[in-house]
Amino acid sequence: MSGYQMTFERFEIKYLLDPVQVRELKKKLEGKMVTDRYGKSVICNIYFDTPDSRLIRESLEKPVYKEKLRLRSYGMPKEDGSVFLELKKKYKGIVYKRREVMSLAEAEEYLYRRGRLERDSQVLHEIDWFLDYYKQVVPAMYISYDRTAMYGVEEEALRLTLDGNILWRDEELSLDQGSWGQPLLETGWCLMEIKIAGAMPVWLGHILDELRIYPASFSKYGRAYERQTKMKLQNKGGENCA
C-alpha cells in the first residue's frame, strides 16, 4: 500500500465524453500519456452523509467550500483487506484530499459503529472533527466504476482518468457486497477527470478543442442523489394515485 499517494492538492476538471470522443481521445493520447501501474481497476465507494442528506444538498448548490467523506476500495475487499478512508475538500476550485488506509473491518467499526481505533494520525483527527461537527453521519450511497488512470509521459504530475460503467445503489451499503447497481451514464459514455497542479498543457488543450470536449459540472454522488430523489417522488406519486 505504500505506493498509494495519501495527500493531494490540485485542480480537477471534469468532462463528459460520448463513445466516439472516448475512442478518438485514446488515439490522440498515444505517446503523450500512458496507463499508470495500477492500470484499469474497479473503484468502489461508500459516501457518507447526514440522514437528511445535508452534505450533498449543500454541495449541489455549488458553494465556495464543500467537503465529503467516503470509504474507498480498489476492487471488492475482504474483511481484512485494505480500504481508504478519504476526506475530500474543495475550496475555490482547488481539491484537497486526505486519506487513511486501514482494514475494512477497522473502517466499518469506526464509521458504522463509531468504535475506537488503535491508531492516531492527523488525518483521523480531521475526520473525527468532521464526524463530531455533522453529529449523525451514516452510509448514504454506494458508487462504483471502471477506471483507466493515466499520467503524462513528459509531465508525470499530469493525471487523467476515464470512469465508465458507473453504478449506484442506496441499499446494502458495504464495500464487501460487490459492484452492482443502477447505471449513471449511458453505455459507452465516460466521465473524464484531468488532475493538474497548475496550467493545463497546451497540447492537451488543443486535443480537447479538436474533439469538442468541454468542461462539465458532474458529481457522481450528486447525480446519483438526484436520481434517487426522482425515483422516490415517482414512487410516492404512484402510491398517491393508488
Contacts in CASP RR format, 6 or more apart in sequence:
PFRMAT RR
TARGET T0000
AUTHOR 0000-0000-0000
METHOD contacts of the structure
MODEL  1
MSGYQMTFERFEIKYLLDPVQVRELKKKLEGKMVTDRYGKSVICNIYFDT
PDSRLIRESLEKPVYKEKLRLRSYGMPKEDGSVFLELKKKYKGIVYKRRE
VMSLAEAEEYLYRRGRLERDSQVLHEIDWFLDYYKQVVPAMYISYDRTAM
YGVEEEALRLTLDGNILWRDEELSLDQGSWGQPLLETGWCLMEIKIAGAM
PVWLGHILDELRIYPASFSKYGRAYERQTKMKLQNKGGENCA
1 82 0 8 1.000
1 101 0 8 1.000
4 84 0 8 1.000
4 101 0 8 1.000
6 98 0 8 1.000
6 99 0 8 1.000
6 100 0 8 1.000
6 101 0 8 1.000
6 123 0 8 1.000
7 97 0 8 1.000
7 98 0 8 1.000
7 99 0 8 1.000
8 95 0 8 1.000
8 96 0 8 1.000
8 97 0 8 1.000
8 98 0 8 1.000
8 195 0 8 1.000
9 94 0 8 1.000
9 95 0 8 1.000
9 96 0 8 1.000
9 97 0 8 1.000
9 197 0 8 1.000
10 94 0 8 1.000
10 95 0 8 1.000
10 195 0 8 1.000
10 196 0 8 1.000
10 197 0 8 1.000
10 198 0 8 1.000
11 93 0 8 1.000
11 94 0 8 1.000
11 95 0 8 1.000
11 195 0 8 1.000
11 196 0 8 1.000
11 197 0 8 1.000
11 198 0 8 1.000
12 95 0 8 1.000
12 193 0 8 1.000
12 194 0 8 1.000
12 195 0 8 1.000
13 193 0 8 1.000
13 194 0 8 1.000
13 196 0 8 1.000
13 200 0 8 1.000
13 215 0 8 1.000
14 191 0 8 1.000
14 192 0 8 1.000
14 193 0 8 1.000
14 215 0 8 1.000
14 216 0 8 1.000
14 217 0 8 1.000
14 218 0 8 1.000
15 191 0 8 1.000
15 192 0 8 1.000
15 193 0 8 1.000
15 194 0 8 1.000
15 208 0 8 1.000
15 213 0 8 1.000
15 214 0 8 1.000
15 215 0 8 1.000
15 216 0 8 1.000
16 185 0 8 1.000
16 189 0 8 1.000
16 190 0 8 1.000
16 191 0 8 1.000
16 192 0 8 1.000
16 216 0 8 1.000
16 218 0 8 1.000
17 25 0 8 1.000
17 162 0 8 1.000
17 189 0 8 1.000
17 190 0 8 1.000
17 191 0 8 1.000
17 192 0 8 1.000
17 213 0 8 1.000
18 188 0 8 1.000
18 189 0 8 1.000
19 187 0 8 1.000
19 188 0 8 1.000
19 189 0 8 1.000
21 211 0 8 1.000
21 212 0 8 1.000
21 213 0 8 1.000
22 162 0 8 1.000
22 188 0 8 1.000
22 189 0 8 1.000
22 190 0 8 1.000
24 211 0 8 1.000
25 192 0 8 1.000
25 207 0 8 1.000
25 211 0 8 1.000
25 213 0 8 1.000
28 207 0 8 1.000
28 210 0 8 1.000
28 211 0 8 1.000
29 150 0 8 1.000
29 160 0 8 1.000
29 207 0 8 1.000
31 153 0 8 1.000
32 152 0 8 1.000
32 153 0 8 1.000
32 154 0 8 1.000
32 203 0 8 1.000
32 204 0 8 1.000
33 150 0 8 1.000
33 151 0 8 1.000
33 152 0 8 1.000
33 153 0 8 1.000
33 158 0 8 1.000
33 160 0 8 1.000
34 150 0 8 1.000
34 151 0 8 1.000
34 152 0 8 1.000
34 153 0 8 1.000
35 148 0 8 1.000
35 149 0 8 1.000
35 150 0 8 1.000
36 149 0 8 1.000
36 150 0 8 1.000
36 151 0 8 1.000
38 74 0 8 1.000
38 149 0 8 1.000
39 148 0 8 1.000
39 149 0 8 1.000
40 146 0 8 1.000
40 147 0 8 1.000
40 148 0 8 1.000
41 74 0 8 1.000
41 75 0 8 1.000
41 146 0 8 1.000
41 147 0 8 1.000
41 149 0 8 1.000
42 74 0 8 1.000
42 75 0 8 1.000
42 76 0 8 1.000
42 144 0 8 1.000
42 145 0 8 1.000
42 146 0 8 1.000
42 147 0 8 1.000
42 179 0 8 1.000
43 72 0 8 1.000
43 73 0 8 1.000
43 74 0 8 1.000
43 75 0 8 1.000
43 144 0 8 1.000
43 145 0 8 1.000
43 147 0 8 1.000
43 163 0 8 1.000
44 72 0 8 1.000
44 73 0 8 1.000
44 74 0 8 1.000
44 75 0 8 1.000
44 76 0 8 1.000
44 142 0 8 1.000
44 143 0 8 1.000
44 144 0 8 1.000
44 175 0 8 1.000
44 178 0 8 1.000
44 179 0 8 1.000
45 70 0 8 1.000
45 71 0 8 1.000
45 72 0 8 1.000
45 73 0 8 1.000
45 142 0 8 1.000
45 143 0 8 1.000
45 144 0 8 1.000
46 70 0 8 1.000
46 71 0 8 1.000
46 139 0 8 1.000
46 141 0 8 1.000
46 142 0 8 1.000
46 173 0 8 1.000
46 174 0 8 1.000
46 175 0 8 1.000
47 56 0 8 1.000
47 68 0 8 1.000
47 69 0 8 1.000
47 70 0 8 1.000
47 139 0 8 1.000
47 140 0 8 1.000
47 141 0 8 1.000
47 142 0 8 1.000
47 143 0 8 1.000
47 221 0 8 1.000
48 55 0 8 1.000
48 68 0 8 1.000
48 69 0 8 1.000
48 70 0 8 1.000
48 71 0 8 1.000
48 111 0 8 1.000
48 137 0 8 1.000
48 138 0 8 1.000
48 139 0 8 1.000
48 140 0 8 1.000
49 55 0 8 1.000
49 56 0 8 1.000
49 137 0 8 1.000
49 138 0 8 1.000
49 140 0 8 1.000
49 141 0 8 1.000
50 134 0 8 1.000
50 135 0 8 1.000
50 136 0 8 1.000
50 137 0 8 1.000
50 138 0 8 1.000
51 136 0 8 1.000
51 138 0 8 1.000
53 140 0 8 1.000
53 225 0 8 1.000
54 134 0 8 1.000
55 66 0 8 1.000
55 67 0 8 1.000
55 68 0 8 1.000
55 69 0 8 1.000
55 134 0 8 1.000
56 68 0 8 1.000
56 140 0 8 1.000
56 219 0 8 1.000
56 221 0 8 1.000
56 222 0 8 1.000
56 225 0 8 1.000
57 225 0 8 1.000
58 66 0 8 1.000
59 66 0 8 1.000
59 68 0 8 1.000
59 219 0 8 1.000
59 221 0 8 1.000
59 222 0 8 1.000
60 219 0 8 1.000
60 222 0 8 1.000
60 225 0 8 1.000
60 226 0 8 1.000
62 217 0 8 1.000
64 91 0 8 1.000
64 92 0 8 1.000
65 89 0 8 1.000
65 90 0 8 1.000
65 91 0 8 1.000
65 92 0 8 1.000
66 89 0 8 1.000
66 90 0 8 1.000
67 87 0 8 1.000
67 88 0 8 1.000
67 89 0 8 1.000
67 90 0 8 1.000
67 130 0 8 1.000
68 87 0 8 1.000
68 88 0 8 1.000
68 221 0 8 1.000
69 85 0 8 1.000
69 86 0 8 1.000
69 87 0 8 1.000
69 88 0 8 1.000
69 127 0 8 1.000
69 130 0 8 1.000
69 131 0 8 1.000
69 137 0 8 1.000
70 86 0 8 1.000
70 88 0 8 1.000
71 83 0 8 1.000
71 84 0 8 1.000
71 85 0 8 1.000
71 86 0 8 1.000
71 107 0 8 1.000
71 111 0 8 1.000
71 175 0 8 1.000
72 83 0 8 1.000
72 84 0 8 1.000
72 85 0 8 1.000
72 86 0 8 1.000
72 99 0 8 1.000
73 81 0 8 1.000
73 82 0 8 1.000
73 83 0 8 1.000
73 84 0 8 1.000
73 104 0 8 1.000
73 175 0 8 1.000
75 179 0 8 1.000
76 175 0 8 1.000
76 176 0 8 1.000
76 178 0 8 1.000
76 179 0 8 1.000
77 83 0 8 1.000
77 104 0 8 1.000
77 175 0 8 1.000
77 176 0 8 1.000
78 104 0 8 1.000
78 176 0 8 1.000
79 103 0 8 1.000
79 104 0 8 1.000
79 105 0 8 1.000
79 176 0 8 1.000
80 103 0 8 1.000
80 104 0 8 1.000
80 105 0 8 1.000
81 103 0 8 1.000
81 104 0 8 1.000
82 101 0 8 1.000
82 102 0 8 1.000
82 103 0 8 1.000
82 104 0 8 1.000
83 101 0 8 1.000
83 102 0 8 1.000
83 103 0 8 1.000
83 104 0 8 1.000
83 107 0 8 1.000
83 175 0 8 1.000
84 99 0 8 1.000
84 100 0 8 1.000
84 101 0 8 1.000
85 99 0 8 1.000
85 100 0 8 1.000
85 101 0 8 1.000
85 102 0 8 1.000
85 107 0 8 1.000
85 110 0 8 1.000
85 111 0 8 1.000
85 123 0 8 1.000
85 127 0 8 1.000
86 97 0 8 1.000
86 98 0 8 1.000
86 99 0 8 1.000
87 97 0 8 1.000
87 98 0 8 1.000
87 99 0 8 1.000
87 123 0 8 1.000
87 126 0 8 1.000
87 127 0 8 1.000
87 130 0 8 1.000
88 95 0 8 1.000
88 96 0 8 1.000
88 97 0 8 1.000
88 98 0 8 1.000
89 95 0 8 1.000
89 96 0 8 1.000
89 97 0 8 1.000
90 96 0 8 1.000
95 195 0 8 1.000
98 123 0 8 1.000
98 126 0 8 1.000
99 123 0 8 1.000
100 121 0 8 1.000
100 123 0 8 1.000
100 124 0 8 1.000
100 127 0 8 1.000
102 110 0 8 1.000
102 117 0 8 1.000
102 119 0 8 1.000
104 175 0 8 1.000
104 176 0 8 1.000
106 117 0 8 1.000
108 174 0 8 1.000
109 115 0 8 1.000
109 117 0 8 1.000
110 116 0 8 1.000
110 117 0 8 1.000
111 137 0 8 1.000
111 139 0 8 1.000
112 139 0 8 1.000
114 131 0 8 1.000
117 124 0 8 1.000
130 137 0 8 1.000
131 137 0 8 1.000
139 173 0 8 1.000
139 174 0 8 1.000
140 170 0 8 1.000
140 173 0 8 1.000
141 168 0 8 1.000
141 169 0 8 1.000
141 170 0 8 1.000
141 173 0 8 1.000
141 221 0 8 1.000
141 224 0 8 1.000
141 225 0 8 1.000
141 228 0 8 1.000
142 168 0 8 1.000
142 169 0 8 1.000
142 170 0 8 1.000
142 172 0 8 1.000
142 173 0 8 1.000
142 175 0 8 1.000
142 177 0 8 1.000
142 181 0 8 1.000
143 166 0 8 1.000
143 167 0 8 1.000
143 168 0 8 1.000
143 184 0 8 1.000
143 220 0 8 1.000
143 221 0 8 1.000
143 224 0 8 1.000
144 166 0 8 1.000
144 167 0 8 1.000
144 178 0 8 1.000
144 179 0 8 1.000
145 163 0 8 1.000
145 164 0 8 1.000
145 165 0 8 1.000
145 166 0 8 1.000
145 167 0 8 1.000
145 191 0 8 1.000
145 220 0 8 1.000
146 163 0 8 1.000
146 164 0 8 1.000
146 165 0 8 1.000
147 161 0 8 1.000
147 162 0 8 1.000
147 163 0 8 1.000
147 164 0 8 1.000
148 161 0 8 1.000
148 162 0 8 1.000
149 159 0 8 1.000
149 160 0 8 1.000
149 161 0 8 1.000
150 159 0 8 1.000
150 160 0 8 1.000
150 161 0 8 1.000
150 162 0 8 1.000
151 157 0 8 1.000
151 158 0 8 1.000
151 159 0 8 1.000
151 160 0 8 1.000
152 158 0 8 1.000
152 159 0 8 1.000
152 160 0 8 1.000
155 201 0 8 1.000
157 196 0 8 1.000
157 197 0 8 1.000
158 194 0 8 1.000
158 195 0 8 1.000
158 196 0 8 1.000
158 201 0 8 1.000
158 204 0 8 1.000
159 194 0 8 1.000
159 195 0 8 1.000
159 196 0 8 1.000
160 192 0 8 1.000
160 193 0 8 1.000
160 194 0 8 1.000
160 195 0 8 1.000
161 192 0 8 1.000
161 193 0 8 1.000
161 195 0 8 1.000
162 190 0 8 1.000
162 191 0 8 1.000
162 192 0 8 1.000
163 190 0 8 1.000
163 191 0 8 1.000
163 192 0 8 1.000
163 193 0 8 1.000
163 220 0 8 1.000
164 185 0 8 1.000
164 188 0 8 1.000
164 189 0 8 1.000
164 190 0 8 1.000
164 191 0 8 1.000
165 183 0 8 1.000
166 183 0 8 1.000
166 184 0 8 1.000
166 185 0 8 1.000
166 191 0 8 1.000
166 220 0 8 1.000
167 179 0 8 1.000
167 180 0 8 1.000
167 181 0 8 1.000
167 182 0 8 1.000
167 183 0 8 1.000
167 184 0 8 1.000
168 181 0 8 1.000
168 182 0 8 1.000
168 184 0 8 1.000
168 220 0 8 1.000
168 224 0 8 1.000
168 227 0 8 1.000
168 228 0 8 1.000
169 180 0 8 1.000
169 181 0 8 1.000
169 182 0 8 1.000
170 224 0 8 1.000
170 228 0 8 1.000
182 227 0 8 1.000
184 220 0 8 1.000
184 223 0 8 1.000
184 224 0 8 1.000
184 227 0 8 1.000
185 191 0 8 1.000
191 218 0 8 1.000
191 220 0 8 1.000
192 213 0 8 1.000
194 200 0 8 1.000
194 204 0 8 1.000
207 213 0 8 1.000
208 214 0 8 1.000
END
